Amino acid sequence: KPGLELSAAVKPNILDARTTFHQDWVRWLNQGLVDYVCLMSYTPYLNKVLKRTISRVKEPQRVIIGLAGYCLSPRQIREQVQLVNNSPFSGISFFSYESIKKNPVYLQALLP
């Protein structure tokens, strides 16, 4: 359909994504086969993921960074939000809503 955007939620480790999960998302993105990807970067080591991704994709603004409230502290979430906000990536998605809803401290960490 004209005007329809195609996206994919993908694993952040580029080699594992391709070989284990059949997600050749760097190629998909760089060849325009998808409009954007949501990187499921549920890790305390987000800086490494961002650097690796920036070095491989032609248009980092077509990458949304997925963060996870269930495996990080509110302080870590706040730091990761700042890290992404200071990067060329287009935005942030949070997983999962339930983990944020159950603990208001997470929501407070996300607010300016």
Contacts in CASP RR format, 6 or more apart in sequence:
PFRMAT RR
TARGET T0000
AUTHOR 0000-0000-0000
METHOD contacts of the structure
MODEL  1
KPGLELSAAVKPNILDARTTFHQDWVRWLNQGLVDYVCLMSYTPYLNKVL
KRTISRVKEPQRVIIGLAGYCLSPRQIREQVQLVNNSPFSGISFFSYESI
KKNPVYLQALLP
5 35 0 8 1.000
5 36 0 8 1.000
6 33 0 8 1.000
6 34 0 8 1.000
6 35 0 8 1.000
7 34 0 8 1.000
7 35 0 8 1.000
7 36 0 8 1.000
7 37 0 8 1.000
7 38 0 8 1.000
8 23 0 8 1.000
8 25 0 8 1.000
8 28 0 8 1.000
8 34 0 8 1.000
8 37 0 8 1.000
8 38 0 8 1.000
9 37 0 8 1.000
9 38 0 8 1.000
9 40 0 8 1.000
10 17 0 8 1.000
10 21 0 8 1.000
10 23 0 8 1.000
10 25 0 8 1.000
10 37 0 8 1.000
10 38 0 8 1.000
10 39 0 8 1.000
10 40 0 8 1.000
11 17 0 8 1.000
11 20 0 8 1.000
11 21 0 8 1.000
11 23 0 8 1.000
11 40 0 8 1.000
12 39 0 8 1.000
12 40 0 8 1.000
12 41 0 8 1.000
12 43 0 8 1.000
12 49 0 8 1.000
12 52 0 8 1.000
12 53 0 8 1.000
14 25 0 8 1.000
14 26 0 8 1.000
14 52 0 8 1.000
14 53 0 8 1.000
14 56 0 8 1.000
17 23 0 8 1.000
17 24 0 8 1.000
17 25 0 8 1.000
18 24 0 8 1.000
18 25 0 8 1.000
18 26 0 8 1.000
25 34 0 8 1.000
25 37 0 8 1.000
26 56 0 8 1.000
26 57 0 8 1.000
27 33 0 8 1.000
28 34 0 8 1.000
28 37 0 8 1.000
29 36 0 8 1.000
29 37 0 8 1.000
29 57 0 8 1.000
29 58 0 8 1.000
29 59 0 8 1.000
29 62 0 8 1.000
29 63 0 8 1.000
30 57 0 8 1.000
30 58 0 8 1.000
35 62 0 8 1.000
36 62 0 8 1.000
36 63 0 8 1.000
36 64 0 8 1.000
36 90 0 8 1.000
37 62 0 8 1.000
37 63 0 8 1.000
37 64 0 8 1.000
38 63 0 8 1.000
38 64 0 8 1.000
38 65 0 8 1.000
38 66 0 8 1.000
38 93 0 8 1.000
39 49 0 8 1.000
39 53 0 8 1.000
39 63 0 8 1.000
39 64 0 8 1.000
39 65 0 8 1.000
39 66 0 8 1.000
40 66 0 8 1.000
40 95 0 8 1.000
41 49 0 8 1.000
41 50 0 8 1.000
41 65 0 8 1.000
41 66 0 8 1.000
41 67 0 8 1.000
42 66 0 8 1.000
42 67 0 8 1.000
42 68 0 8 1.000
42 70 0 8 1.000
42 71 0 8 1.000
42 95 0 8 1.000
43 49 0 8 1.000
43 71 0 8 1.000
44 71 0 8 1.000
44 72 0 8 1.000
44 76 0 8 1.000
46 65 0 8 1.000
46 67 0 8 1.000
46 80 0 8 1.000
46 83 0 8 1.000
46 84 0 8 1.000
47 83 0 8 1.000
50 65 0 8 1.000
50 83 0 8 1.000
50 84 0 8 1.000
50 87 0 8 1.000
50 89 0 8 1.000
53 60 0 8 1.000
53 63 0 8 1.000
53 89 0 8 1.000
54 60 0 8 1.000
54 87 0 8 1.000
54 88 0 8 1.000
57 63 0 8 1.000
60 87 0 8 1.000
60 88 0 8 1.000
60 89 0 8 1.000
60 90 0 8 1.000
61 88 0 8 1.000
61 89 0 8 1.000
61 90 0 8 1.000
62 90 0 8 1.000
63 89 0 8 1.000
63 90 0 8 1.000
64 89 0 8 1.000
64 90 0 8 1.000
64 91 0 8 1.000
64 92 0 8 1.000
64 93 0 8 1.000
65 84 0 8 1.000
65 87 0 8 1.000
65 89 0 8 1.000
65 91 0 8 1.000
65 92 0 8 1.000
65 93 0 8 1.000
66 92 0 8 1.000
66 93 0 8 1.000
66 94 0 8 1.000
66 95 0 8 1.000
67 77 0 8 1.000
67 80 0 8 1.000
67 81 0 8 1.000
67 84 0 8 1.000
67 92 0 8 1.000
67 93 0 8 1.000
67 94 0 8 1.000
67 95 0 8 1.000
68 94 0 8 1.000
68 95 0 8 1.000
68 96 0 8 1.000
68 99 0 8 1.000
69 77 0 8 1.000
69 94 0 8 1.000
69 95 0 8 1.000
69 96 0 8 1.000
69 99 0 8 1.000
69 100 0 8 1.000
69 106 0 8 1.000
70 95 0 8 1.000
70 96 0 8 1.000
70 99 0 8 1.000
72 80 0 8 1.000
74 103 0 8 1.000
74 105 0 8 1.000
74 106 0 8 1.000
74 108 0 8 1.000
74 109 0 8 1.000
75 109 0 8 1.000
77 106 0 8 1.000
77 109 0 8 1.000
77 110 0 8 1.000
78 109 0 8 1.000
78 110 0 8 1.000
81 92 0 8 1.000
81 109 0 8 1.000
81 110 0 8 1.000
84 91 0 8 1.000
84 92 0 8 1.000
85 92 0 8 1.000
94 100 0 8 1.000
94 110 0 8 1.000
99 106 0 8 1.000
100 106 0 8 1.000
100 107 0 8 1.000
100 110 0 8 1.000
101 107 0 8 1.000
END
